Amino acid sequence: MSNKTHFQMLDDTAGDLIPDTIDLMPRIAAQLNERKSLMQIFRARPVLVMVIAILAFLVLSGVAYAIGKVMGYIPGIGMIDQSTQLRVLAEPISVTRDGITLTVEQVVLSADKTVLVYKIEGIPEDAYAPWEENTSNSYSVVVTTEGTPESRPVPTEVTPEFSSCVPDVYFLLPDGSTLHMHTGEGTGWMTGFENRSVYGPLPAGVNEVTLIMPCVEGTLVGRLPENWEVPLRFESAPSDMIVLPVVEVTASTSHASQSAMTLEQVIETNDGYIVTGKFQSTALPLNAKALGISDWITITDANGQVVEARPPTSLDLASNVYGEFYWAYEIQGQQHAFPLTFTLDGVSADIPDATVEFEFDLGADPKVGQVWNLNKELEIAGYAIEVVSIERLEKGYSFIFQADPDVIGVNVEIDHMPFSSASAGNDGYGMGNLFYIVEYDGDVPSGKVTIQLNWLQAEIPGPWQVEWSPESISPTP
């Protein structure tokens, strides 16, 4: 049996079909990010000066700054490995076809990645894929005035299958090989969007490629010009290119038992700091595996005052280790009462060992639409969960639960039978209203069955804290 949750399987399936960079509503998203003036260029200092600065800071702050991998940060591009010569796009290139303009604004090539920033402008409103109502296979949890959740078909806006362009924007190399996107992000407006896409590293000897864009993201297939091909040329990055140093940090937590939360890196910008950290499942109960924060991290200064901060962009922080995640904040301003305290009040987590089961008779021939009101109370991993009802669907069953408010999801298996699809969710308001839908390709279970609830997902309260102070001696140009 797979050790992935049903939720993770669903996410993996979606990830195979929809690239991470896709913004499904580019004409609605607002242009949230404003470009900032860039920090002065940092040049390499003599080793002796660097050692003195680090030793001085160790004495003054008690926080160890390590000289590690040669990492840098380019605003708008992200973190890059500087162990080899950086290369950049020789010059921005714009191509216009039938009023649609594709502009390749930046490409940065480092030892570990290739980052592409491009923009599309001039998209007419009627070029976007229409939103239609589909009530045939969509279910949601509805909370009635009495507070009882019900499973019922509801109108859901979905893009008709195959009608909307989901392009694979890639690089075509001179030898015919291709380089495809790993991750990405973007912002959009009514008539266009800007995407930042991350690819693997380009071979050192390759300085000319062709950017291939099959169609314009989010628009009706065939409505706008397709099969875009843009030749690109790269050259060595100029000596005055702005690359901010990424400082590796090791900071102790406020309590030894709270070592799950650590601070990893600091980037000093022209108007503040970008601070990154990591959370591991070390201190979580029930063998729980952390998935992410359940609330924003609060940053306070030495006087207890909240420090203004926001999640940064272009960092590409991701962990391949199940049970840990990265966090990052861009702190506004550099004049604060240090040390700053980062407080995380809770995390969402998988509890993979959680399980409870019960027997139930579905009858020899359950009919579509048949509902069983169980109101059966159970306990799983110390959390109370009530099976409110089960409903027979065309290809399977839907389950409605009422659980402790901290419970955000639970898997369902019937007689351990393989399923073809599953979906799950909650009310989104922390009221403990959950649903789970499981469907089968072949025979749908019937008769006396064993229903197992497993792989609980819950919000686990903290707090966890870590403190940090900046370097007392700043690098000089």
Rosetta blueprint (number, residue, H / E / L):
1 M L
2 S L
3 N L
4 K L
5 T L
6 H H
7 F H
8 Q H
9 M H
10 L H
11 D H
12 D H
13 T H
14 A H
15 G H
16 D H
17 L H
18 I L
19 P L
20 D L
21 T L
22 I L
23 D L
24 L L
25 M L
26 P L
27 R L
28 I L
29 A L
30 A L
31 Q L
32 L L
33 N L
34 E L
35 R L
36 K L
37 S L
38 L L
39 M L
40 Q L
41 I L
42 F L
43 R L
44 A L
45 R L
46 P L
47 V H
48 L H
49 V H
50 M H
51 V H
52 I H
53 A H
54 I H
55 L H
56 A H
57 F H
58 L H
59 V H
60 L H
61 S H
62 G L
63 V L
64 A E
65 Y E
66 A E
67 I L
68 G L
69 K L
70 V L
71 M E
72 G E
73 Y E
74 I E
75 P L
76 G L
77 I L
78 G E
79 M E
80 I E
81 D E
82 Q L
83 S L
84 T L
85 Q L
86 L L
87 R E
88 V E
89 L E
90 A L
91 E L
92 P L
93 I E
94 S E
95 V E
96 T E
97 R E
98 D L
99 G L
100 I E
101 T E
102 L E
103 T E
104 V E
105 E E
106 Q E
107 V E
108 V E
109 L E
110 S L
111 A L
112 D L
113 K L
114 T E
115 V E
116 L E
117 V E
118 Y E
119 K E
120 I E
121 E E
122 G L
123 I L
124 P L
125 E H
126 D H
127 A H
128 Y E
129 A L
130 P L
131 W L
132 E E
133 E E
134 N E
135 T L
136 S L
137 N L
138 S L
139 Y E
140 S E
141 V E
142 V E
143 V E
144 T L
145 T L
146 E L
147 G L
148 T L
149 P E
150 E E
151 S E
152 R E
153 P E
154 V L
155 P L
156 T E
157 E E
158 V E
159 T L
160 P L
161 E L
162 F L
163 S L
164 S E
165 C L
166 V L
167 P L
168 D L
169 V L
170 Y E
171 F E
172 L E
173 L L
174 P L
175 D L
176 G L
177 S L
178 T E
179 L E
180 H L
181 M E
182 H E
183 T E
184 G E
185 E E
186 G E
187 T E
188 G E
189 W E
190 M L
191 T L
192 G E
193 F E
194 E E
195 N E
196 R E
197 S E
198 V E
199 Y E
200 G L
201 P L
202 L L
203 P L
204 A L
205 G L
206 V L
207 N L
208 E E
209 V E
210 T E
211 L E
212 I E
213 M E
214 P L
215 C L
216 V L
217 E L
218 G L
219 T E
220 L E
221 V L
222 G L
223 R L
224 L L
225 P L
226 E L
227 N L
228 W E
229 E E
230 V E
231 P E
232 L E
233 R E
234 F E
235 E E
236 S E
237 A L
238 P L
239 S L
240 D L
241 M L
242 I L
243 V L
244 L E
245 P E
246 V E
247 V E
248 E E
249 V E
250 T E
251 A L
252 S L
253 T E
254 S L
255 H L
256 A H
257 S H
258 Q H
259 S L
260 A L
261 M E
262 T E
263 L E
264 E E
265 Q E
266 V E
267 I E
268 E E
269 T E
270 N L
271 D L
272 G E
273 Y E
274 I E
275 V E
276 T E
277 G E
278 K E
279 F E
280 Q E
281 S H
282 T H
283 A H
284 L L
285 P L
286 L L
287 N L
288 A L
289 K E
290 A E
291 L E
292 G E
293 I E
294 S L
295 D L
296 W L
297 I L
298 T E
299 I E
300 T E
301 D L
302 A L
303 N L
304 G L
305 Q L
306 V E
307 V L
308 E L
309 A E
310 R E
311 P L
312 P L
313 T L
314 S L
315 L L
316 D L
317 L L
318 A L
319 S L
320 N L
321 V L
322 Y L
323 G E
324 E E
325 F E
326 Y E
327 W E
328 A E
329 Y E
330 E E
331 I E
332 Q E
333 G L
334 Q L
335 Q L
336 H L
337 A L
338 F L
339 P L
340 L E
341 T E
342 F E
343 T E
344 L E
345 D E
346 G E
347 V E
348 S E
349 A E
350 D E
351 I E
352 P E
353 D E
354 A E
355 T E
356 V E
357 E E
358 F E
359 E E
360 F E
361 D E
362 L L
363 G L
364 A L
365 D L
366 P L
367 K L
368 V L
369 G L
370 Q L
371 V E
372 W E
373 N E
374 L E
375 N E
376 K E
377 E E
378 L E
379 E E
380 I E
381 A L
382 G L
383 Y E
384 A E
385 I E
386 E E
387 V E
388 V E
389 S E
390 I E
391 E E
392 R E
393 L L
394 E L
395 K L
396 G E
397 Y E
398 S E
399 F E
400 I E
401 F E
402 Q E
403 A E
404 D L
405 P L
406 D L
407 V E
408 I E
409 G E
410 V E
411 N E
412 V E
413 E E
414 I E
415 D L
416 H L
417 M L
418 P L
419 F L
420 S L
421 S E
422 A E
423 S E
424 A E
425 G E
426 N E
427 D L
428 G L
429 Y L
430 G L
431 M L
432 G L
433 N E
434 L E
435 F E
436 Y E
437 I E
438 V E
439 E E
440 Y L
441 D L
442 G L
443 D L
444 V L
445 P L
446 S L
447 G L
448 K E
449 V E
450 T E
451 I E
452 Q E
453 L E
454 N E
455 W E
456 L E
457 Q E
458 A E
459 E E
460 I E
461 P E
462 G E
463 P E
464 W E
465 Q E
466 V E
467 E E
468 W E
469 S L
470 P L
471 E L
472 S L
473 I L
474 S L
475 P L
476 T L
477 P L
